[in-house]
Amino acid sequence: MSTRSAKIAAALKLQKIAAASDDEESEVYESDDLGRALSEEEGDYGSEDKKGRKGMPPAKRAKTGSTPRKQALAPAKVPLRRGKKSLSLLPTMPLDVLFEILGQLSPKDLLSVSRTNKLFRETLLSSGAKTVWKYALKGKGVPECPSDLIEPRWTSLLFGTRCESCGAKNIQTVDFRLRRRVCVKCRRVNLLVTSKARKVFPDCDEIVLDLIPSTEVGGWTNGRHSSSQFYWHSDIDEMTHTLATYTHDKHLGIPGAQNALSGFIEQRTAHVDKIHSSAIKFQEWFNLTALERYKETNYAKHERFKAIKARFLDLGYHADDIEYIKRKKECNQKAALSDASIRNRRRQLLFSCYTDYKASLSPLQWKYMPDMMELEEKDPFKTNMKSAYDLELTKASFAATLFPAAIAQIQDELKARLAQALAEASEPGHVLALDCLDLATSVFCCMGTCQSEIYVVGTDDILSHNCGTYTSTTYSQPYKYKSRDFEIHPTGAKIARSLIICAGLDPEKTLASEMDNKDLRFACNPCQNNKVGYTWRNALAHRTRNHSGFGILPSNWCILSPDETVVLKQNEAKDSKWAMQNWQCSYCPAFLTSPNSWSGCCGVSRETATQHVQTVHAIASPAVPIDIFYFEKRVTPFRSPEKLKYTIPPPPPRPKGSVLPAHPSDVVDKICLSCSSGSQAARNRLFMLSGVIAHLRAKHSVNDPQQGVHWAVKT
């Protein structure tokens, strides 16, 4: 190939193999060259900020009808549900623990944390946090904080990146004589040369300029030192007023005023001299640090270009042709060369093919489809995703015929892993049935990102629970996928047994689907005054959350009457959960790629889905779940469980003199079987239910008393 054509081809191909990873470093280290780090001319003009020159907020834009109210929460900016990594619990920690954690941060990071919110700001700017700042600064070899500054102010001066006057970004130089980090524009506005200072403040005493720090770098000197002295406008103004106070006291003849004035002048003069002398040492450290950053940046750019050059050489290009692109933007970056852009393009292609495959299925099957990131870890998708970067993948690489086998493999591996966990947790010699995962007593809890309070019971639940990670339709951010992780919940299994027995079924054989089909509603006897009802799955969560320290007995539950069940189901239908935009059409994939996926929703509103079925599929009255259904990647609890009440019908009026029958648990007819070897009185002692449970715990150390084993009803 000719030299010219090779140069053109190399420039065009650069976009494909030079992945521009825009990972930002700390703003304080954003120097592209030594000149920018050390000179004021290039680095101190700052970049125009959204806040503007005077720190004003950005102008508001009119909201269009199609713009979501919370557009700022788009997945590309703020990925949702990528794992519970919130720092919201940090402020609730004991201060000594919190300070120990914050002390491990770099000064730059500590400064950022102090500006996170009002609570962090108050905590880190308090006198008690002084040691945290000192430790952070000491670890980086930073010069000791001057006596006239506090550590947070010193950290901001050294590691901040904004102009202290106007808020402009990316200000890379500090004037240590003025103790300010300001942009060139603010220098030109606020710095006054000696002659001009006397004109602007004609009435101020000449000694004022000797009492404030000055600099040799003016606003118009392009970062170079001059023989003139420049003073900050507000410093002159403040010192004029301060000195006027001392002078006024002197003119009034106040005793000691002259000595106070002399002492103040002497103290300020010494202070200014100290600032000027220490500025040399601080500037040397600052310049040395900038030089180190410059070398690190140059080295990173050099290594990046070496990697790019090596790839072009592998493709058959000549070294002379590659030198032509050395100054291109893609070659002149600090970020290490990676295949991120290629991986993302392939991930987008896989997402598109997977979406097309799901569209070919019945919408009712979607809930069993694993997350795309889980598919990516299975062959042949894994092999294709990690193939050579110069291999161009097409839709044929992710053909629809490849998905069924990979999906079946994922599902079989998951079921085998959980069945093995059940086998290991069972008693020795106990043989598990083939459908052990479908038993209503096979209760698992999700250990993934959702941390749901609703337990996973049955194969249907297991395969449809997809909370492994947040997925985006763009997949622009590379991240690792954490597969679904379940653990056996022994307490949940015991609660399930009690519910199954209460329902009149055999806990050894009853399947989760059988409990679902019975569709019973339960009331918790200890909480009966609340008159809140539960499905059997919600009852599992309620008992674990509220009564985990008590015995688990069938008598803890009662089945609601048909009338009460009807009332409870009506209240369940009113729960705000059903207002979420998770509704789908049962006949077509019209809402497969939900426009609300950025907010974590998996469909559209119920009204939209109903209208769609009426107009497109000509069904006048769509039924749930036949024509439309509620689709979610995992079962979520009701949003207002406290409102799911049932109405207990009032009892019929009792005849005069009649006694209200006691609840079975209140009848004193229980005996302790553990006292069978005791005295006659101990063996025949009668208890009510709560009494025998308390007796067994206190005297026999039985934490979970069971009927028929530890106590019985005397016949």
C-alpha positions in Angstrom: 0.0 0.0 0.0 1.2 3.5 -0.8 2.3 5.8 2.0 -0.6 8.2 1.5 -3.2 5.5 1.4 -1.7 3.8 4.4 -1.8 7.1 6.4 -5.5 7.6 5.5 -6.4 4.0 6.3 -4.5 4.2 9.6 -6.3 7.4 10.6 -9.7 5.8 9.8 -9.0 2.6 11.7 -7.7 4.4 14.7 -11.2 5.0 16.0 -11.9 1.2 16.2 -8.7 0.0 17.9 -7.9 3.0 20.1 -10.6 2.8 22.8 -10.9 6.2 24.3 -11.4 5.5 28.0 -12.3 8.8 29.5 -11.6 7.8 33.1 -11.1 11.1 34.8 -8.4 11.4 37.4 -8.7 13.8 40.3 -9.2 17.3 38.9 -6.1 18.5 40.7 -4.0 16.2 38.6 -5.5 17.2 35.2 -2.4 18.8 33.8 -1.7 17.9 30.2 1.8 19.3 30.1 4.3 20.9 32.4 3.5 24.4 31.0 -0.1 24.1 32.0 0.8 22.8 35.5 3.4 25.5 36.1 2.3 28.6 34.1 -0.5 30.9 34.9 -1.2 31.9 31.4 -2.7 28.6 30.2 -3.9 27.0 33.5 -5.5 29.9 35.4 -8.1 31.1 32.9 -10.2 28.2 34.1 -12.9 26.5 32.1 -16.4 27.9 31.8 -18.5 26.3 34.4 -22.3 25.7 34.3 -22.5 27.9 37.3 -21.1 30.8 35.3 -18.6 33.4 36.4 -20.3 34.5 39.5 -21.4 31.1 40.9 -24.9 31.5 39.7 -26.9 28.3 39.0 -27.5 27.3 35.4 -30.5 28.8 33.6 -33.5 26.6 33.8 -34.9 25.1 30.5 -38.5 24.7 29.7 -39.7 21.1 30.2 -41.0 19.5 27.1 -43.9 17.1 27.2 -41.9 14.1 26.2 -39.1 14.7 28.7 -39.3 12.6 31.9 -39.4 14.6 35.1 -36.3 12.9 36.4 -34.3 12.9 33.2 -31.1 13.5 35.3 -31.5 9.9 36.6 -30.9 8.4 33.1 -28.9 5.1 33.4 -26.0 6.5 31.4 -25.4 9.0 34.2 -26.6 7.2 37.3 -26.8 3.4 36.9 -29.6 2.2 39.1 -29.5 -0.9 41.2 -25.9 -1.8 40.6 -25.6 -3.1 44.1 -26.1 -1.6 47.5 -23.1 0.6 47.8 -24.7 3.5 49.4 -22.7 5.6 51.9 -25.9 6.7 53.7 -24.9 4.8 56.9 -21.5 6.5 57.3 -22.9 9.5 59.2 -24.6 7.1 61.7 -21.3 5.5 62.7 -19.5 6.4 65.9 -17.2 9.3 65.3 -14.0 7.5 66.2 -14.8 4.8 63.6 -15.8 7.3 61.0 -12.7 9.3 61.5 -10.6 6.2 61.2 -12.2 5.4 57.9 -11.9 9.0 56.6 -8.3 9.2 57.7 -7.4 6.6 55.1 -8.5 8.9 52.3 -6.2 11.1 50.2 -6.4 14.9 50.9 -8.3 15.4 47.6 -10.8 12.7 48.4 -11.3 14.0 52.0 -11.9 17.5 50.6 -14.6 16.0 48.3 -16.3 14.1 51.1 -16.4 17.3 53.2 -18.4 18.9 50.4 -20.8 16.0 50.0 -23.6 17.3 52.2 -24.2 19.5 55.2 -23.8 16.8 57.7 -20.3 15.7 56.4 -19.3 19.3 56.1 -20.2 20.1 59.8 -18.5 16.9 61.0 -15.3 17.4 59.1 -15.0 21.1 59.8 -15.5 20.6 63.5 -12.5 20.9 65.8 -12.7 17.2 66.6 -11.8 16.3 63.0 -8.6 18.2 63.0 -6.5 15.0 63.4 -8.2 13.5 60.3 -7.0 16.3 58.1 -3.5 16.2 59.7 -3.2 12.4 59.1 -4.4 12.7 55.4 -1.9 15.6 54.7 1.0 13.9 56.5 0.5 10.7 54.4 1.1 12.6 51.2 4.2 14.4 52.3 2.5 17.8 52.1 4.2 20.8 53.8 2.9 21.5 57.3 -0.1 23.7 57.5 0.8 27.3 58.2 -0.2 28.6 61.7 -2.6 31.2 60.2 -4.6 28.6 58.3 -6.7 25.6 59.4 -6.1 22.2 57.8 -9.3 22.1 55.7 -8.5 25.6 54.2 -4.9 24.4 53.6 -6.1 21.3 51.9 -8.5 23.3 49.7 -5.7 25.6 48.7 -3.4 22.8 47.7 -5.8 20.3 46.2 -8.8 22.3 45.1 -9.3 23.1 41.4 -11.7 26.0 41.4 -11.1 29.7 41.5 -11.9 30.9 45.0 -13.5 34.1 43.7 -15.7 33.0 40.8 -15.7 29.2 40.9 -14.1 28.7 37.5 -12.9 25.1 37.0 -9.4 23.7 36.4 -7.3 26.4 38.1 -3.9 24.8 38.3 -1.7 27.4 40.0 -1.6 28.8 43.6 -0.2 32.1 44.7 1.3 31.2 48.1 2.2 34.8 48.9 -1.5 35.7 48.7 -2.6 32.3 49.9 -5.2 32.2 47.1 -6.0 30.0 44.1 -7.6 32.3 41.6 -8.0 32.5 37.8 -6.4 35.2 35.6 -9.7 37.1 35.1 -10.1 37.5 38.9 -6.4 38.5 39.2 -6.9 41.3 36.7 -10.0 42.5 38.5 -8.7 42.3 42.1 -4.9 42.8 42.0 -3.7 46.4 42.4 -0.2 47.5 41.8 1.3 49.8 44.4 0.7 53.1 42.5 -2.9 52.1 41.6 -3.7 51.0 45.1 -2.9 54.5 46.4 -5.3 56.0 43.8 -8.1 53.6 44.6 -7.7 54.1 48.3 -6.4 57.7 48.5 -7.4 58.1 52.2 -5.7 54.9 53.5 -2.5 55.1 55.6 0.6 54.3 53.6 1.5 51.7 56.2 -1.5 49.6 55.3 0.3 48.0 52.3 3.1 46.9 54.7 0.6 45.0 56.8 -0.9 42.8 54.0 0.8 40.1 51.8 1.7 41.0 48.3 2.7 39.2 45.2 5.1 39.8 42.3 2.8 38.1 39.8 0.2 40.5 38.5 -2.9 39.9 36.4 -1.2 41.1 33.2 2.3 39.6 33.6 1.3 36.2 32.0 2.5 34.3 35.0 5.9 35.9 35.1 7.4 37.7 38.1 8.0 41.4 38.0 9.7 44.0 40.1 6.4 45.5 41.2 4.2 44.5 44.1 0.5 43.7 43.7 -2.1 43.7 46.5 -5.5 42.1 46.7 -8.3 44.6 46.7 -10.3 43.2 49.6 -7.1 42.8 51.7 -6.5 46.5 51.4 -10.1 47.3 52.3 -10.2 45.0 55.3 -6.8 46.2 56.7 -7.8 49.8 56.2 -10.9 49.3 58.4 -8.9 47.3 61.0 -6.2 49.9 61.2 -8.8 52.7 61.4 -10.2 51.1 64.6 -6.8 51.1 66.3 -6.1 54.7 65.1 -9.5 55.8 66.3 -8.9 54.5 69.8 -5.6 56.3 69.8 -7.2 59.6 68.9 -9.8 59.2 71.6 -7.0 58.9 74.1 -7.9 55.5 75.3 -5.3 54.2 77.7 -3.0 51.6 76.0 -4.3 52.4 72.5 -0.8 53.5 71.3 0.8 50.3 72.6 -2.0 48.3 71.0 -1.5 50.0 67.7 2.3 49.5 67.8 1.9 45.9 68.8 -0.6 45.2 66.0 1.7 46.8 63.4 4.7 44.8 64.7 2.7 41.6 64.7 1.3 42.1 61.2 4.7 43.0 59.8 6.2 39.8 61.2 3.3 37.8 59.9 3.6 39.2 56.4 7.4 38.5 56.4 6.7 34.9 57.5 4.1 34.4 54.7 6.5 35.8 52.0 9.4 33.6 53.2 7.4 30.4 53.5 5.8 30.9 50.1 9.2 30.0 48.5 9.2 26.6 50.2 5.6 26.0 49.4 6.0 26.9 45.7 9.0 24.6 45.4 6.9 21.7 46.7 4.0 22.6 44.4 6.3 22.8 41.3 8.0 19.5 42.1 4.6 17.8 42.5 3.4 19.3 39.2 6.6 18.0 37.5 6.0 14.5 38.9 2.4 14.6 37.5 3.8 15.8 34.2 6.2 12.9 34.0 3.5 10.4 34.9 1.2 11.8 32.3 3.8 11.7 29.6 4.7 8.1 30.5 1.0 7.1 30.4 0.6 8.7 26.9 3.8 7.1 25.7 2.7 3.6 26.9 -0.7 4.2 25.2 0.9 5.1 21.9 3.2 2.0 22.2 0.1 -0.2 22.5 -1.6 1.5 19.6 1.5 1.2 17.5 1.9 -2.5 18.3 -1.7 -3.2 17.2 -1.1 -1.4 13.9 2.1 -3.3 13.3 0.2 -6.5 13.9 -2.2 -5.4 11.2 0.6 -5.0 8.7 1.2 -1.2 8.8 4.6 0.3 8.5 6.2 2.1 11.4 6.5 5.3 9.3 2.8 5.3 8.6 1.9 5.0 12.3 4.0 8.0 13.2 1.6 10.1 11.2 -1.2 9.5 13.8 1.0 10.1 16.8 -0.5 13.6 17.5 -4.1 12.4 17.0 -6.4 12.9 20.0 -6.8 9.1 20.5 -3.1 8.7 20.8 -2.5 11.7 23.1 -4.5 10.5 26.2 -3.5 9.3 29.6 -5.9 6.4 29.8 -4.4 3.0 29.1 -5.5 1.4 25.9 -8.3 -1.0 26.3 -10.9 -2.9 24.3 -13.8 -1.2 26.2 -15.4 0.4 23.1 -15.2 -2.9 21.2 -16.6 -4.8 24.1 -19.5 -2.3 24.4 -20.3 -2.5 20.7 -20.4 -6.3 20.9 -22.5 -6.1 24.1 -24.9 -3.8 22.3 -25.1 -6.3 19.4 -25.8 -9.2 21.8 -28.4 -7.1 23.6 -30.2 -6.5 20.3 -30.1 -10.1 19.3 -31.3 -11.3 22.7 -34.2 -8.8 22.6 -35.2 -10.1 19.1 -35.1 -13.6 20.5 -37.3 -12.7 23.5 -39.7 -11.0 21.1 -40.2 -14.3 19.4 -41.4 -15.9 22.6 -44.6 -15.6 24.5 -44.4 -12.6 26.8 -45.4 -14.9 29.7 -42.0 -16.7 29.2 -39.9 -13.5 29.6 -39.7 -13.8 33.4 -37.7 -17.0 33.0 -35.1 -15.4 30.7 -31.8 -14.9 32.5 -30.0 -11.5 32.5 -28.1 -10.8 29.4 -24.9 -10.4 31.4 -25.3 -14.0 32.6 -25.6 -15.2 29.1 -22.4 -13.4 28.2 -20.5 -15.7 30.5 -21.7 -18.8 28.6 -20.3 -20.3 25.4 -20.6 -19.6 22.5 -21.4 -16.0 23.5 -18.3 -15.8 25.8 -16.0 -17.0 23.0 -17.5 -14.5 20.6 -17.3 -11.6 23.1 -13.6 -12.3 23.8 -12.5 -13.0 20.2 -9.8 -11.0 18.5 -10.5 -7.3 18.5 -10.0 -7.1 14.7 -12.8 -9.7 14.1 -16.0 -8.0 13.1 -19.0 -9.7 14.7 -22.4 -9.7 13.1 -25.9 -10.8 14.1 -25.0 -14.3 12.8 -22.5 -14.5 15.7 -25.4 -14.3 18.1 -28.0 -16.2 16.2 -31.4 -17.0 17.8 -30.6 -20.7 17.6 -27.8 -20.3 20.1 -30.0 -18.9 22.9 -32.1 -22.0 24.0 -29.1 -24.2 24.8 -27.3 -21.5 26.8 -30.5 -20.5 28.7 -31.1 -24.2 29.5 -27.5 -24.6 30.7 -27.9 -21.5 33.1 -31.2 -22.8 34.5 -29.9 -26.4 34.9 -26.8 -25.2 36.7 -28.8 -23.0 39.0 -31.2 -25.7 39.9 -28.4 -28.3 40.4 -26.5 -25.9 42.7 -29.6 -25.2 44.9 -30.6 -28.9 45.0 -27.1 -29.7 46.2 -27.4 -27.1 48.9 -30.7 -28.7 50.1 -29.0 -32.1 50.1 -26.1 -30.9 52.2 -28.5 -29.2 54.7 -30.8 -32.2 55.1 -30.4 -34.8 57.8 -28.1 -37.8 57.2 -29.9 -40.6 55.4 -32.7 -38.4 54.2 -33.3 -38.9 50.5 -34.6 -35.8 48.6 -37.3 -36.1 46.0 -36.5 -35.2 42.4 -38.8 -32.2 42.8 -37.3 -31.0 46.1 -36.9 -27.5 44.8 -40.6 -27.3 44.1 -41.5 -28.1 47.7 -43.2 -25.3 49.7 -40.6 -26.0 52.5 -37.6 -25.3 50.2 -37.2 -21.7 51.2 -34.3 -19.6 49.9 -33.4 -16.0 50.5 -31.7 -13.9 47.9 -28.2 -12.8 48.8 -27.8 -10.6 45.6 -28.3 -6.9 45.1 -32.0 -6.8 45.9 -31.9 -8.2 49.5 -35.7 -8.8 49.1 -37.7 -9.6 52.2 -39.9 -11.9 50.0 -38.4 -15.4 50.0 -37.8 -17.4 46.9 -39.8 -20.6 47.1 -40.1 -23.1 44.2 -38.5 -23.5 40.9 -40.8 -20.9 39.3 -39.6 -18.3 41.8 -35.9 -19.4 41.4 -35.8 -19.1 37.6 -37.8 -15.9 37.5 -35.7 -14.0 40.1 -33.3 -11.9 38.1 -31.7 -9.2 40.3 -28.1 -10.0 39.5 -27.2 -6.5 38.3 -28.6 -3.4 36.7 -28.8 -3.7 32.9 -28.8 -0.8 30.5 -29.9 -0.7 26.8 -26.6 1.0 25.9 -24.1 -1.0 28.1 -21.8 2.0 27.9 -20.3 1.3 31.3 -18.1 -1.8 31.7 -18.8 -3.7 35.0 -18.6 -7.1 36.4 -21.7 -9.2 36.7 -22.6 -10.9 39.9 -24.7 -14.0 39.3 -27.8 -14.9 41.3 -27.0 -16.1 44.7 -29.4 -17.9 47.0 -29.0 -19.4 50.5 -31.3 -21.8 52.3 -33.3 -20.1 55.1 -33.9 -22.7 57.8 -36.3 -20.4 59.8 -38.2 -19.7 56.7 -38.6 -23.5 56.1 -40.0 -23.9 59.6 -42.5 -21.1 59.1 -43.5 -22.6 55.8 -44.2 -26.0 57.6 -46.4 -24.3 60.1 -48.4 -22.6 57.3 -48.7 -25.8 55.4 -50.0 -27.7 58.5 -52.4 -24.8 59.2 -53.7 -25.2 55.6 -54.4 -28.9 56.3 -51.6 -30.2 53.9 -48.6 -32.5 54.3 -45.4 -30.4 54.7 -43.4 -33.4 53.3 -45.2 -33.4 50.0 -46.8 -30.1 49.4 -45.5 -28.1 46.5 -45.2 -24.3 46.4 -47.6 -24.3 43.5 -50.2 -26.1 45.6 -50.1 -23.5 48.2 -50.4 -20.8 45.5 -53.4 -22.6 44.0 -55.2 -22.8 47.3 -54.8 -19.0 47.5 -55.5 -18.9 51.2 -55.1 -15.8 53.3 -53.6 -16.0 56.8 -53.7 -13.9 60.0 -50.9 -13.9 62.5 -52.5 -14.8 65.9 -50.0 -12.7 68.0 -50.8 -9.7 65.7 -54.5 -10.4 65.4 -55.4 -7.0 66.9 -53.8 -5.3 63.8 -56.3 -7.2 61.5 -53.7 -7.5 58.8 -53.9 -10.5 56.4 -51.2 -12.2 54.4 -50.7 -14.5 51.5 -48.6 -17.5 52.5 -45.5 -16.0 50.9 -46.0 -12.7 52.7 -46.7 -14.5 55.9 -43.2 -16.0 55.7 -41.6 -12.6 55.5 -43.9 -11.2 58.3 -43.1 -14.0 60.8 -39.3 -13.8 60.2 -39.3 -10.0 60.4 -41.5 -9.6 63.5 -41.5 -12.8 65.5 -38.2 -14.5 64.7 -37.4 -14.9 68.4 -40.6 -16.8 69.2 -41.8 -20.4 68.7 -42.9 -21.4 65.2 -46.2 -23.4 65.6 -49.2 -24.0 63.4 -51.3 -22.4 66.1 -49.5 -19.1 65.3 -51.7 -18.8 62.3 -55.4 -18.9 61.5 -57.0 -19.0 58.0 -59.3 -16.2 57.2 -62.9 -16.9 56.4 -64.1 -16.6 52.8 -65.7 -13.3 53.5 -62.5 -11.9 55.2 -60.4 -13.2 52.3 -62.6 -11.4 49.8 -62.1 -8.1 51.7 -58.4 -8.7 51.9 -58.0 -9.4 48.2 -59.9 -6.2 47.4 -57.4 -4.3 49.6 -54.5 -6.0 47.9 -55.7 -4.9 44.5 -55.6 -1.3 45.7 -52.0 -1.4 46.7 -49.8 1.2 45.0 -47.5 -1.6 43.8 -49.9 -2.2 40.9 -49.6 1.4 39.8 -46.0 0.8 38.8 -45.2 0.7 35.1 -44.6 -3.0 34.9 -47.6 -4.1 32.9 -47.2 -6.1 29.7 -49.4 -7.4 26.9 -49.8 -11.2 26.9 -50.0 -11.4 23.1 -47.2 -9.4 21.6 -43.8 -7.8 22.5 -45.1 -4.2 22.1 -43.6 -3.1 25.5 -40.6 -5.5 25.6 -38.1 -2.6 25.4 -39.9 -0.4 28.0 -39.4 3.4 27.7 -39.3 3.5 31.5 -36.4 1.0 31.9 -34.2 3.9 33.1 -36.3 4.0 36.3 -36.2 0.2 36.9 -39.6 -0.5 35.4 -40.3 -3.4 33.1 -43.3 -2.2 31.1 -46.0 0.4 31.0 -48.9 1.5 33.1 -51.9 -0.8 33.5 -54.1 1.8 31.6 -51.7 1.8 28.7 -51.5 -2.0 28.5 -55.3 -2.2 28.7 -55.8 0.3 26.0 -53.3 -1.5 23.8 -55.1 -4.8 24.1 -58.4 -3.2 23.4 -57.3 -1.4 20.3 -54.7 -3.8 18.8 -56.1 -7.1 19.8 -59.8 -6.2 19.9 -60.5 -7.5 23.4 -63.1 -5.3 25.0 -62.4 -6.2 28.6 -58.8 -7.4 29.1 -58.4 -9.8 32.1 -55.5 -10.2 34.4 -53.3 -12.3 33.9 -54.8 -13.7 30.6 -54.7 -10.6 28.5 -52.3 -8.4 30.4 -50.0 -9.3 33.2 -47.7 -7.7 35.8 -44.1 -8.3 34.9 -41.2 -7.9 37.3 -37.7 -9.4 37.4 -38.3 -10.5 40.9 -41.3 -10.7 43.2 -41.6 -7.5 45.2 -43.7 -7.0 48.4 -46.7 -4.9 48.7 -45.9 -1.2 49.2 -48.4 -0.6 52.0 -48.7 -3.9 53.9 -50.1 -2.1 56.9 -53.2 -1.3 54.8 -54.0 -4.9 53.9 -56.6 -5.4 56.5 -59.6 -7.7 56.7 -62.9 -7.1 58.4 -63.8 -9.5 61.2 -67.6 -9.8 61.4 -69.0 -8.7 64.8 -69.9 -11.7 67.0 -73.6 -12.4 67.6 -75.0 -11.0 70.8 -74.4 -13.3 73.7 -77.2 -14.3 76.1 -76.9 -12.8 79.6 -74.7 -14.9 81.9 -73.0 -16.7 79.0 -69.2 -16.9 79.0 -67.2 -16.0 75.9 -65.4 -19.2 74.7 -61.7 -19.0 75.2 -59.2 -19.1 72.3 -57.5 -22.5 72.0 -54.2 -20.9 73.0 -55.7 -19.5 76.2 -57.2 -22.8 77.4 -55.2 -24.2 80.4 -54.9 -27.8 79.0 -51.2 -28.1 78.0 -48.7 -30.3 79.7 -44.9 -30.4 79.6 -43.6 -33.6 78.1 -40.1 -32.8 79.3 -41.3 -33.1 82.9 -42.4 -36.7 82.4 -39.6 -38.0 84.7 -40.4 -35.5 87.4 -42.9 -35.6 90.3 -46.6 -36.4 89.9 -47.4 -32.7 90.4 -44.9 -31.7 87.7 -46.3 -34.3 85.3 -49.9 -33.2 85.8 -49.2 -29.4 85.9 -51.4 -27.7 83.3 -50.4 -24.6 81.3 -51.9 -22.3 78.7 -49.9 -22.2 75.4 -47.8 -19.1 76.3 -47.1 -20.6 79.7 -45.8 -24.0 78.6 -43.6 -22.3 76.0 -42.1 -20.0 78.7 -41.7 -23.0 81.0 -39.8 -25.1 78.4 -37.5 -22.2 77.6 -36.8 -21.3 81.2 -36.5 -24.7 82.9 -35.5 -27.1 80.0 -33.6 -24.6 77.7 -35.8 -25.5 74.7 -35.7 -22.4 72.5 -38.1 -23.8 69.9 -40.8 -25.9 71.6 -42.7 -28.2 69.3 -46.1 -29.7 69.9 -46.0 -33.5 70.4 -42.2 -33.4 71.2 -41.9 -31.0 74.1 -45.6 -30.3 75.0 -49.0 -31.7 74.3 -52.7 -31.1 75.0 -53.9 -33.2 77.9 -56.8 -35.5 76.8 
